[in-house]
Amino acid sequence: MPSQMSQMKIRIVGAGLMGTSLALSLKSAGHELEMIDQNVDHQRMARDLVGANEVVNPDLIIIATPVEYVLEVLKEQYQANPDARFIDIGGLKSNLLLEVATIPGLNARFLGTHPMAGREVVGPEGARADLFEGRAWILTPSSQTDRRFLEAIKELVEATGATTFELEPELHDEQIALISHLPQVVGSLLGGELDGRDPEELTLAGAGLRDTSRLAGSSPDLWAALLTMNAKEVLPLLESLRGSIDLLIERLEEGDREGVREFVARGNRGRALIPGKHGGTGRNYDLLPIVIDDKPGQLAKIFAECEAVAVNVEDLSIEHSPGQLTGLITLALSPDDAIKLHSHLLSKGWLAHKPRSA
């Protein structure tokens, strides 16, 4: 395999959302790319989007097919390209790694990977070059994985803006069940409860319903495969979820307000455990509301004030109603930065309001 930082000849098998997004990201780094897919329309669109051509003797072959086809395609590509290196980007690992270990010569040339990224759309038309920025990307090396190959893939992955983490394959599948598969089930359950309803009943739906049902828009074929293939890890989580629902029903039937409050509070505590950026430790932020005039350049001026006092904005939201002469910008900062910026903005005449905990 070429040394780190060198340009490679890369073949991506699978021109869906993930494969095409990866191709767009890798293309910007100067790699030579080929896109192939059994779906001729997907292949054509992906090649047009990426500007990909055929490559001869690829250095790296990336398997970006649906998870149930990864092993079959991997075997085919290895037989035709025994000198290449291989990675996949599928969502399950333990069974795949066991199968790869039985194929002579492949184990040292293959690395299982899984980017924790995606969208509810399928196909190359939803592809984004920035899909992996700020996301975790899991690597599951075996004891036979060549270390230089592993380091080269880490560098390749991190060039997409992702952060790499190494996990044992079995632990990967266990953790993915909790952080990815269970949320999908909950989203699909909620979306399913809306199925068959009179559209008039949903006229008043707001952001809460849209946000919590977002995952219900995911591909049925993709998730049928993932959930059934990882049933061993998913089923205990569903049993626990069923127990929580049964307990809530019991508390509601009994009019147990304190019990219902604890149900919601438990959710608060669990959500607070979700890590911050790049899988790092979660951080608490304060929210600093600023009322601004509805005219161009206000946001840029606020960021100039942030730079002047060397504070770091972690997130922001903007609220503005049509016809209103003012708007509200809310900045998320560390508690110390929020206090510092609040004081500074007041001294400069901005309508900054007291920071509050997020």
C-alpha positions in Angstrom: 0.0 0.0 0.0 1.3 3.5 -0.7 2.9 5.3 2.2 0.8 7.6 4.3 -0.3 10.9 2.8 0.3 9.6 -0.8 -2.5 9.6 -3.3 -4.1 6.3 -3.9 -6.1 4.5 -6.5 -9.4 3.7 -4.7 -12.3 1.7 -5.9 -15.6 2.1 -4.0 -18.1 -0.7 -4.4 -21.5 0.7 -3.6 -22.7 4.1 -5.0 -25.3 4.8 -2.3 -25.4 7.7 0.2 -22.4 6.5 2.2 -20.2 5.4 -0.7 -20.8 8.5 -2.8 -20.3 10.8 0.2 -17.0 9.1 1.0 -16.0 9.4 -2.7 -16.7 13.1 -2.7 -14.6 13.6 0.5 -11.7 11.5 -0.8 -11.8 13.2 -4.2 -11.1 16.6 -2.6 -7.9 15.0 -1.2 -6.7 14.1 -4.7 -7.2 10.4 -4.7 -8.0 8.6 -8.0 -11.5 7.1 -7.7 -13.7 4.5 -9.3 -17.3 4.0 -8.4 -19.2 0.7 -9.2 -22.7 -0.4 -8.3 -25.1 -3.0 -9.5 -27.7 -0.2 -9.8 -26.7 1.4 -13.1 -28.5 4.6 -12.3 -26.8 5.0 -9.0 -23.4 4.2 -10.6 -23.9 6.8 -13.3 -25.0 9.5 -10.9 -22.2 8.8 -8.5 -19.6 8.9 -11.3 -21.0 12.2 -12.6 -21.0 13.7 -9.1 -17.5 12.6 -8.2 -15.9 12.7 -11.6 -14.8 9.1 -11.1 -13.2 6.9 -13.8 -12.1 3.3 -13.9 -8.9 2.5 -12.1 -6.6 -0.4 -12.8 -4.9 -2.3 -10.0 -6.6 -0.3 -7.1 -4.5 0.2 -4.0 -7.6 0.2 -1.8 -11.1 -1.2 -2.3 -13.8 0.1 -0.1 -17.0 -2.0 0.3 -19.9 0.3 0.8 -22.8 -2.0 0.0 -25.7 -2.9 2.3 -24.4 -4.9 5.2 -25.9 -8.2 4.0 -23.8 -8.1 0.8 -20.4 -7.0 2.3 -18.9 -10.5 2.7 -20.0 -11.7 -0.8 -18.6 -8.5 -2.5 -15.4 -8.6 -0.4 -14.7 -12.2 -1.6 -15.3 -11.3 -5.2 -13.1 -8.2 -5.1 -10.3 -10.1 -3.2 -10.3 -12.9 -5.8 -10.0 -10.4 -8.6 -7.5 -8.0 -6.8 -5.4 -10.1 -4.4 -2.7 -7.4 -4.1 -5.2 -4.7 -3.0 -6.1 -3.7 0.6 -9.7 -3.7 1.7 -12.0 -1.9 4.2 -15.8 -2.0 4.6 -18.0 0.7 6.1 -20.9 -1.5 7.2 -22.8 -1.3 10.5 -22.0 -4.8 11.9 -18.6 -6.4 12.5 -18.3 -9.5 14.7 -19.7 -12.1 12.2 -17.9 -10.4 9.3 -14.6 -10.6 11.0 -15.1 -14.3 11.8 -15.8 -15.0 8.2 -12.8 -13.0 6.9 -10.6 -14.9 9.3 -11.4 -18.1 7.3 -10.3 -16.7 4.0 -6.5 -17.4 3.5 -4.5 -14.2 3.0 -7.4 -11.8 3.4 -7.2 -11.2 7.2 -4.1 -9.1 7.1 -5.3 -7.1 4.1 -8.7 -6.2 5.5 -9.8 -3.7 8.1 -13.4 -3.4 9.3 -14.6 0.2 9.7 -17.9 1.9 10.5 -18.5 5.6 10.2 -21.1 6.9 12.6 -22.7 9.1 10.0 -25.7 9.0 7.7 -29.0 10.6 6.6 -32.5 9.4 6.3 -32.2 9.6 2.5 -30.8 6.8 0.3 -28.9 6.8 -2.9 -26.2 9.1 -4.3 -28.5 12.1 -4.7 -28.3 12.6 -0.9 -24.5 12.5 -0.8 -22.5 15.2 1.0 -18.7 15.7 1.0 -19.0 16.9 4.6 -21.1 13.9 5.9 -18.3 12.6 8.1 -17.0 15.9 9.5 -17.1 15.8 13.3 -18.3 12.2 13.4 -16.8 9.1 15.1 -15.4 6.5 12.8 -14.9 3.1 14.4 -12.1 0.7 13.3 -12.1 -3.0 14.3 -8.6 -4.3 13.5 -7.8 -8.0 14.1 -4.6 -9.4 15.5 -3.5 -10.0 11.9 -4.1 -6.4 10.7 -1.0 -4.9 9.3 -0.1 -1.9 11.5 1.1 0.3 8.6 -2.2 -0.4 6.9 -4.1 0.5 10.0 -2.2 3.8 10.4 -2.8 4.7 6.7 -6.5 4.1 7.1 -6.6 6.2 10.2 -5.0 9.0 8.2 -7.4 8.6 5.3 -10.4 8.6 7.6 -9.3 11.6 9.6 -8.8 13.5 6.4 -12.6 13.3 6.0 -13.0 15.3 9.3 -13.9 12.2 11.3 -12.3 11.0 14.5 -11.1 7.4 14.7 -11.8 4.9 17.6 -10.7 1.3 17.8 -13.1 -1.3 19.2 -13.2 -5.1 19.4 -15.8 -6.4 16.9 -18.1 -7.9 19.5 -18.0 -4.7 21.6 -18.7 -2.7 18.4 -21.9 -4.6 17.7 -23.0 -4.4 21.4 -22.5 -0.6 21.6 -24.0 0.1 18.2 -27.2 -1.7 19.3 -27.6 0.9 22.1 -26.5 4.1 20.4 -27.8 3.4 16.8 -30.2 0.5 16.6 -32.4 1.3 19.6 -32.9 4.9 18.5 -34.0 3.7 15.1 -36.5 1.3 16.7 -37.9 4.1 18.9 -38.2 6.4 15.9 -39.9 3.8 13.8 -42.3 2.9 16.7 -43.4 6.6 16.9 -43.7 7.0 13.2 -45.7 3.7 13.1 -48.2 5.1 15.6 -49.0 7.9 13.0 -49.6 5.5 10.2 -53.2 5.5 9.1 -54.1 8.6 11.1 -56.3 11.3 9.5 -53.8 14.0 8.2 -56.1 16.6 9.9 -55.0 15.1 13.3 -51.4 16.1 12.5 -52.0 19.6 11.3 -50.7 21.1 14.6 -47.5 18.9 14.6 -44.5 20.9 15.7 -40.8 20.4 16.0 -41.1 17.9 18.9 -42.9 15.3 16.7 -40.7 16.0 13.7 -37.5 15.7 15.7 -38.4 12.6 17.6 -39.8 10.8 14.5 -36.9 11.8 12.2 -35.4 8.3 12.1 -38.7 6.9 11.0 -37.8 8.1 7.5 -34.9 5.6 7.2 -34.7 2.8 4.7 -36.8 -0.2 5.6 -34.5 -2.6 3.7 -31.4 -1.3 5.3 -32.8 -1.5 8.8 -34.5 -4.8 8.4 -31.1 -6.3 7.7 -29.3 -4.5 10.5 -31.8 -5.3 13.2 -32.2 -9.0 12.3 -28.5 -9.5 11.9 -27.8 -7.9 15.3 -30.9 -9.3 17.0 -28.7 -10.9 19.8 -27.7 -7.4 21.0 -30.9 -5.6 20.2 -33.4 -7.9 21.9 -32.2 -7.3 25.5 -32.5 -3.5 24.9 -36.1 -4.0 23.6 -37.0 -6.1 26.7 -35.7 -3.2 28.9 -37.6 -0.7 26.8 -40.8 -2.7 27.1 -40.3 -2.9 30.9 -40.0 0.9 31.1 -43.2 1.4 29.1 -45.0 -1.1 31.2 -43.9 0.7 34.3 -45.0 4.1 32.9 -48.4 2.6 32.1 -48.7 1.3 35.6 -47.8 4.7 37.1 -50.3 6.5 34.9 -53.1 4.1 35.8 -52.3 4.7 39.5 -52.1 8.5 39.1 -48.6 8.4 40.5 -47.3 11.8 39.5 -44.0 11.4 41.4 -43.4 8.1 39.5 -44.1 9.8 36.2 -41.8 12.6 37.2 -39.0 10.1 37.9 -39.7 8.6 34.5 -39.0 11.9 32.8 -36.1 12.7 35.2 -34.4 9.4 34.3 -34.5 10.5 30.7 -32.9 13.8 31.7 -30.1 11.9 33.4 -29.5 9.5 30.6 -29.4 12.2 27.9 -26.9 14.2 30.0 -24.5 11.2 29.6 -24.3 11.6 25.8 -20.7 12.7 24.9 -19.9 16.0 23.3 -18.0 16.7 20.1 -16.0 13.9 18.5 -17.0 11.4 21.2 -15.4 13.4 23.9 -16.6 14.1 27.3 -19.9 16.0 27.3 -19.7 19.6 28.4 -22.2 21.9 30.0 -22.8 25.2 28.2 -24.6 28.4 29.1 -26.9 30.1 26.6 -26.5 33.8 26.0 -29.5 35.5 24.3 -28.9 38.6 22.2 -31.7 40.7 20.7 -30.5 42.1 17.4 -31.9 44.5 14.7 -33.2 42.9 11.6 -30.5 44.1 9.2 -27.6 42.6 7.4 -24.2 42.0 9.1 -25.4 41.6 12.7 -24.2 38.1 13.1 -20.8 38.9 11.6 -20.5 41.8 14.1 -21.3 39.5 17.0 -18.6 37.1 16.0 -16.2 40.0 15.7 -17.0 40.8 19.3 -16.4 37.2 20.3 -13.0 37.3 18.6 -12.2 40.6 20.4 -12.6 38.9 23.8 -11.3 35.5 22.7 -14.4 33.4 23.5 -15.4 30.3 21.6 -19.0 29.8 20.4 -20.0 26.1 20.5 -23.4 26.5 18.8 -26.0 29.1 18.0 -29.7 29.4 17.1 -31.6 32.2 15.4 -35.2 33.1 15.9 -37.0 35.6 13.7 -40.6 36.1 12.9 -41.6 37.6 9.5 -42.3 41.3 9.6 -40.6 41.6 13.0 -37.9 44.4 13.3 -35.8 42.4 15.7 -34.5 38.9 16.1 -33.0 36.7 18.7 -29.6 35.1 18.5 -28.7 32.6 21.3 -25.1 31.6 21.6 -23.9 28.4 23.5 -20.6 29.0 25.3 -18.8 27.7 28.3 -20.1 29.3 31.6 -16.9 31.5 31.9 -17.0 32.6 28.3 -20.7 33.4 28.5 -20.1 35.7 31.5 -17.2 37.4 29.8 -19.0 37.9 26.5 -22.2 39.1 28.2 -20.3 41.8 30.1 -18.4 42.8 27.0 -21.5 43.1 24.8 -23.4 45.2 27.4 -20.4 47.6 27.4 -20.7 47.9 23.6 -24.4 48.7 23.7 -25.7 45.2 22.6 -29.0 44.0 24.0 -27.5 41.0 25.6 -29.5 39.2 28.3 -28.3 37.2 31.3 -26.8 33.8 30.4 -28.7 30.7 31.6 -27.8 27.1 31.8 -28.6 25.0 28.8 
